[in-house]
Amino acid sequence: MAAIALAALLFALGAGGFSFQLALSSLLPSPLDWEAAAALLERDARPGDAVLISPAWAERIRELAPRGMPVLANPPSAPGELEGVRRVWLLSLPRAPLFSYRPELDLLALSSAPEPPLALGRLTLSRYEITHPDLPLATLAERLPIAKAWLADHPCASDRGGFLCTSERAEVSLESGVAEVNGLSRSCLLARASGNGGPLSVVFPGVPVGRTLRANAALVPGGDAPPSVPLAVVVRVDGEEAAAVQLDGAGWPAFRVDTGRWAGQRHSVALEFVVPENRALCLQAVTLP
């Protein structure tokens, strides 16, 4: 009897799975639906826009979104995740598995009332105007071409908008790039080290400074390397130490530096950190009003 019951259960599960696979195509958007969403974004998107997908696994839009438009896989939950974003387009698959209204509720808490959603086949597209956009005064990664850098006491050579730094024991490349950290793509200062060459110092001249400098730093996952290595970051303003912080290299830890006494003017801002041997480090830093 137990064997018969088990066989019946396995048959029922198999039949259910087979039926689900047959029905899945009727729940998902067609290629024409995706192309229609891409065309609408291409026509109406403007600088400061981002697109949020729901559910998070429906990442086809990454291939079709306008070039340079950020694509968010998760609702914003921490400061800085909507940095520089004025409007968010919510692209939803309301009939797909794992769909949730959580992204919509999170966006409603951050924005004014959206326009009615537009149906594009089995997709819906809504636009949200962020009520209080998080607009930084300066993003340090964007100012890398005018910066100067040193590895220990060795000046770094300019290299295609970034730097190539060498010492007796290491070589470090530094660029403004994008890395996958903690499940999301991050625009940051991306430093890769070969060997252990000591601290890397990057000085950014003429940075507009407000009351706060906000930063995140983490190691880029990869290979068999341990996910967590302690990281130390020192922030200096006009050569004076403003903060020295110790971070866990896993996740996407954040820190803030009080820069109120320098607010309202342009200053030299320096970041000093050590890139662990044979690893890549993603460091994001902005000054805020």
C-alpha positions as a Python dict, from the first residue, in 0.01 Angstrom:
ca = {
    (1, 'M'): (0, 0, 0),
    (2, 'A'): (287, 237, 82),
    (3, 'A'): (448, 168, -254),
    (4, 'I'): (117, 229, -434),
    (5, 'A'): (66, 554, -242),
    (6, 'L'): (420, 670, -326),
    (7, 'A'): (375, 586, -691),
    (8, 'A'): (44, 776, -699),
    (9, 'L'): (207, 1076, -533),
    (10, 'L'): (496, 1078, -781),
    (11, 'F'): (251, 1047, -1070),
    (12, 'A'): (45, 1339, -938),
    (13, 'L'): (355, 1554, -892),
    (14, 'G'): (481, 1470, -1239),
    (15, 'A'): (144, 1544, -1395),
    (16, 'G'): (124, 1873, -1206),
    (17, 'G'): (471, 1975, -1319),
    (18, 'F'): (393, 1882, -1678),
    (19, 'S'): (67, 2081, -1668),
    (20, 'F'): (253, 2380, -1522),
    (21, 'Q'): (509, 2370, -1802),
    (22, 'L'): (230, 2361, -2060),
    (23, 'A'): (54, 2657, -1898),
    (24, 'L'): (372, 2862, -1839),
    (25, 'S'): (394, 2991, -2195),
    (26, 'S'): (49, 3147, -2158),
    (27, 'L'): (165, 3339, -1846),
    (28, 'L'): (488, 3484, -1982),
    (29, 'P'): (535, 3779, -2220),
    (30, 'S'): (590, 3714, -2587),
    (31, 'P'): (895, 3853, -2773),
    (32, 'L'): (663, 4120, -2917),
    (33, 'D'): (564, 4228, -2563),
    (34, 'W'): (930, 4275, -2466),
    (35, 'E'): (1002, 4468, -2785),
    (36, 'A'): (705, 4696, -2720),
    (37, 'A'): (833, 4773, -2368),
    (38, 'A'): (1182, 4842, -2502),
    (39, 'A'): (1046, 5075, -2771),
    (40, 'L'): (839, 5271, -2519),
    (41, 'L'): (1137, 5312, -2285),
    (42, 'E'): (1357, 5417, -2576),
    (43, 'R'): (1101, 5682, -2674),
    (44, 'D'): (1009, 5823, -2331),
    (45, 'A'): (1307, 5761, -2100),
    (46, 'R'): (1533, 6051, -2010),
    (47, 'P'): (1848, 6101, -1799),
    (48, 'G'): (1778, 6017, -1436),
    (49, 'D'): (1543, 5727, -1520),
    (50, 'A'): (1577, 5366, -1405),
    (51, 'V'): (1367, 5055, -1464),
    (52, 'L'): (1267, 4810, -1189),
    (53, 'I'): (1160, 4459, -1288),
    (54, 'S'): (905, 4247, -1104),
    (55, 'P'): (952, 3960, -1039),
    (56, 'A'): (1329, 3989, -1009),
    (57, 'W'): (1409, 3686, -1229),
    (58, 'A'): (1255, 3846, -1540),
    (59, 'E'): (1580, 4002, -1661),
    (60, 'R'): (1514, 4000, -2034),
    (61, 'I'): (1479, 4379, -2019),
    (62, 'R'): (1854, 4408, -1946),
    (63, 'E'): (1915, 4316, -2311),
    (64, 'L'): (1657, 4561, -2443),
    (65, 'A'): (1667, 4866, -2214),
    (66, 'P'): (1816, 5190, -2352),
    (67, 'R'): (2193, 5206, -2319),
    (68, 'G'): (2301, 5350, -1986),
    (69, 'M'): (1960, 5307, -1819),
    (70, 'P'): (2000, 5137, -1479),
    (71, 'V'): (1803, 4814, -1435),
    (72, 'L'): (1706, 4730, -1075),
    (73, 'A'): (1623, 4373, -976),
    (74, 'N'): (1506, 4449, -620),
    (75, 'P'): (1299, 4725, -460),
    (76, 'P'): (1514, 5003, -311),
    (77, 'S'): (1569, 4931, 58),
    (78, 'A'): (1876, 5134, 157),
    (79, 'P'): (2011, 5487, 105),
    (80, 'G'): (2198, 5522, -220),
    (81, 'E'): (2014, 5249, -412),
    (82, 'L'): (1820, 5517, -605),
    (83, 'E'): (2110, 5759, -613),
    (84, 'G'): (2073, 6003, -901),
    (85, 'V'): (1735, 5855, -1003),
    (86, 'R'): (1444, 6094, -1058),
    (87, 'R'): (1193, 5851, -1213),
    (88, 'V'): (1145, 5474, -1192),
    (89, 'W'): (968, 5267, -1455),
    (90, 'L'): (815, 4954, -1301),
    (91, 'L'): (800, 4671, -1554),
    (92, 'S'): (580, 4391, -1416),
    (93, 'L'): (478, 4042, -1520),
    (94, 'P'): (157, 4022, -1313),
    (95, 'R'): (68, 3665, -1416),
    (96, 'A'): (417, 3519, -1381),
    (97, 'P'): (531, 3291, -1097),
    (98, 'L'): (666, 3467, -785),
    (99, 'F'): (506, 3798, -881),
    (100, 'S'): (456, 4032, -584),
    (101, 'Y'): (310, 4378, -529),
    (102, 'R'): (594, 4465, -291),
    (103, 'P'): (795, 4670, -548),
    (104, 'E'): (486, 4876, -627),
    (105, 'L'): (418, 4943, -257),
    (106, 'D'): (782, 5039, -197),
    (107, 'L'): (777, 5282, -489),
    (108, 'L'): (447, 5436, -375),
    (109, 'A'): (617, 5522, -45),
    (110, 'L'): (891, 5711, -233),
    (111, 'S'): (696, 5883, -508),
    (112, 'S'): (394, 6081, -609),
    (113, 'A'): (88, 5904, -747),
    (114, 'P'): (185, 5722, -1067),
    (115, 'E'): (4, 5733, -1395),
    (116, 'P'): (-224, 5433, -1468),
    (117, 'P'): (-19, 5129, -1576),
    (118, 'L'): (9, 5064, -1946),
    (119, 'A'): (-64, 4708, -2059),
    (120, 'L'): (181, 4569, -2314),
    (121, 'G'): (51, 4220, -2378),
    (122, 'R'): (139, 4021, -2066),
    (123, 'L'): (358, 4307, -1935),
    (124, 'T'): (254, 4622, -1753),
    (125, 'L'): (462, 4940, -1737),
    (126, 'S'): (415, 5219, -1479),
    (127, 'R'): (616, 5535, -1420),
    (128, 'Y'): (687, 5677, -1072),
    (129, 'E'): (820, 6028, -1006),
    (130, 'I'): (1047, 6014, -700),
    (131, 'T'): (927, 6280, -455),
    (132, 'H'): (1267, 6353, -298),
    (133, 'P'): (1533, 6229, -539),
    (134, 'D'): (1875, 6149, -395),
    (135, 'L'): (2094, 6374, -608),
    (136, 'P'): (2462, 6385, -508),
    (137, 'L'): (2678, 6692, -550),
    (138, 'A'): (2960, 6482, -696),
    (139, 'T'): (3028, 6117, -775),
    (140, 'L'): (3397, 6046, -728),
    (141, 'A'): (3408, 5761, -982),
    (142, 'E'): (3301, 6007, -1254),
    (143, 'R'): (3589, 6240, -1160),
    (144, 'L'): (3860, 5977, -1194),
    (145, 'P'): (4001, 6121, -1524),
    (146, 'I'): (4110, 6439, -1341),
    (147, 'A'): (4239, 6260, -1028),
    (148, 'K'): (4591, 6157, -931),
    (149, 'A'): (4688, 5826, -772),
    (150, 'W'): (4979, 5666, -587),
    (151, 'L'): (5051, 5306, -492),
    (152, 'A'): (5251, 5334, -169),
    (153, 'D'): (5499, 5607, -272),
    (154, 'H'): (5492, 5531, -645),
    (155, 'P'): (5294, 5763, -878),
    (156, 'C'): (5044, 5581, -1097),
    (157, 'A'): (5043, 5618, -1475),
    (158, 'S'): (4728, 5734, -1653),
    (159, 'D'): (4565, 5453, -1849),
    (160, 'R'): (4253, 5513, -2064),
    (161, 'G'): (4076, 5735, -1813),
    (162, 'G'): (4200, 5531, -1517),
    (163, 'F'): (4538, 5437, -1371),
    (164, 'L'): (4792, 5159, -1382),
    (165, 'C'): (4995, 5148, -1060),
    (166, 'T'): (5311, 4945, -1009),
    (167, 'S'): (5550, 4888, -721),
    (168, 'E'): (5822, 4635, -640),
    (169, 'R'): (5566, 4380, -519),
    (170, 'A'): (5237, 4453, -698),
    (171, 'E'): (5044, 4594, -990),
    (172, 'V'): (4705, 4760, -940),
    (173, 'S'): (4467, 4884, -1209),
    (174, 'L'): (4208, 5148, -1124),
    (175, 'E'): (3914, 5247, -1340),
    (176, 'S'): (3560, 5374, -1327),
    (177, 'G'): (3353, 5064, -1400),
    (178, 'V'): (3060, 4840, -1313),
    (179, 'A'): (3082, 4529, -1095),
    (180, 'E'): (2831, 4274, -971),
    (181, 'V'): (2834, 4305, -591),
    (182, 'N'): (2580, 4164, -347),
    (183, 'G'): (2345, 4066, -629),
    (184, 'L'): (2332, 4403, -808),
    (185, 'S'): (2541, 4591, -1064),
    (186, 'R'): (2730, 4877, -896),
    (187, 'S'): (2896, 5173, -1065),
    (188, 'C'): (3214, 5238, -869),
    (189, 'L'): (3587, 5286, -857),
    (190, 'L'): (3704, 4938, -955),
    (191, 'A'): (4055, 4842, -840),
    (192, 'R'): (4221, 4508, -925),
    (193, 'A'): (4543, 4398, -759),
    (194, 'S'): (4811, 4150, -856),
    (195, 'G'): (5036, 4103, -555),
    (196, 'N'): (5039, 4305, -234),
    (197, 'G'): (5173, 4653, -288),
    (198, 'G'): (5048, 4859, 4),
    (199, 'P'): (4791, 5140, 19),
    (200, 'L'): (4642, 5299, -291),
    (201, 'S'): (4576, 5672, -259),
    (202, 'V'): (4348, 5856, -503),
    (203, 'V'): (4318, 6236, -483),
    (204, 'F'): (4026, 6416, -651),
    (205, 'P'): (4078, 6793, -688),
    (206, 'G'): (3802, 7055, -680),
    (207, 'V'): (3522, 6831, -546),
    (208, 'P'): (3198, 7008, -442),
    (209, 'V'): (3157, 6912, -76),
    (210, 'G'): (2836, 6917, 125),
    (211, 'R'): (2750, 6802, 475),
    (212, 'T'): (2812, 6430, 410),
    (213, 'L'): (3026, 6194, 209),
    (214, 'R'): (2855, 5857, 164),
    (215, 'A'): (3044, 5550, 50),
    (216, 'N'): (3019, 5174, 4),
    (217, 'A'): (3308, 4934, -38),
    (218, 'A'): (3318, 4559, -96),
    (219, 'L'): (3518, 4288, -266),
    (220, 'V'): (3392, 4162, -600),
    (221, 'P'): (3301, 3793, -565),
    (222, 'G'): (3497, 3553, -780),
    (223, 'G'): (3668, 3216, -792),
    (224, 'D'): (3751, 3036, -469),
    (225, 'A'): (3850, 3352, -284),
    (226, 'P'): (3697, 3401, 62),
    (227, 'P'): (3395, 3635, 48),
    (228, 'S'): (3493, 3833, 355),
    (229, 'V'): (3824, 4012, 407),
    (230, 'P'): (3854, 4318, 635),
    (231, 'L'): (3879, 4644, 444),
    (232, 'A'): (4009, 4978, 569),
    (233, 'V'): (3925, 5310, 401),
    (234, 'V'): (4065, 5650, 497),
    (235, 'V'): (3898, 5973, 377),
    (236, 'R'): (4092, 6300, 372),
    (237, 'V'): (3975, 6651, 285),
    (238, 'D'): (4248, 6899, 190),
    (239, 'G'): (4501, 6657, 337),
    (240, 'E'): (4325, 6640, 676),
    (241, 'E'): (4190, 6304, 787),
    (242, 'A'): (3810, 6317, 802),
    (243, 'A'): (3746, 5948, 881),
    (244, 'A'): (3909, 5606, 897),
    (245, 'V'): (3669, 5311, 881),
    (246, 'Q'): (3702, 4935, 901),
    (247, 'L'): (3457, 4732, 691),
    (248, 'D'): (3366, 4372, 628),
    (249, 'G'): (3447, 4297, 264),
    (250, 'A'): (3133, 4085, 213),
    (251, 'G'): (2793, 4225, 118),
    (252, 'W'): (2781, 4597, 39),
    (253, 'P'): (2865, 4778, 366),
    (254, 'A'): (2813, 5154, 377),
    (255, 'F'): (2959, 5436, 583),
    (256, 'R'): (2909, 5811, 614),
    (257, 'V'): (3160, 6085, 682),
    (258, 'D'): (3058, 6419, 834),
    (259, 'T'): (3200, 6690, 607),
    (260, 'G'): (2990, 6977, 742),
    (261, 'R'): (3286, 7200, 825),
    (262, 'W'): (3396, 7193, 461),
    (263, 'A'): (3045, 7230, 316),
    (264, 'G'): (2965, 7481, 47),
    (265, 'Q'): (3304, 7490, -124),
    (266, 'R'): (3527, 7283, -350),
    (267, 'H'): (3801, 7083, -184),
    (268, 'S'): (4058, 6815, -254),
    (269, 'V'): (3912, 6478, -145),
    (270, 'A'): (4140, 6175, -108),
    (271, 'L'): (4053, 5807, -61),
    (272, 'E'): (4314, 5566, 69),
    (273, 'F'): (4259, 5189, 78),
    (274, 'V'): (4436, 4858, 28),
    (275, 'V'): (4323, 4615, -240),
    (276, 'P'): (4372, 4257, -113),
    (277, 'E'): (4613, 4046, -314),
    (278, 'N'): (4467, 3904, -637),
    (279, 'R'): (4124, 4052, -567),
    (280, 'A'): (3903, 4327, -708),
    (281, 'L'): (3754, 4599, -491),
    (282, 'C'): (3448, 4811, -573),
    (283, 'L'): (3439, 5150, -395),
    (284, 'Q'): (3150, 5390, -446),
    (285, 'A'): (3164, 5740, -297),
    (286, 'V'): (2951, 6053, -340),
    (287, 'T'): (2925, 6391, -170),
    (288, 'L'): (2577, 6495, -58),
    (289, 'P'): (2422, 6838, 13),
}
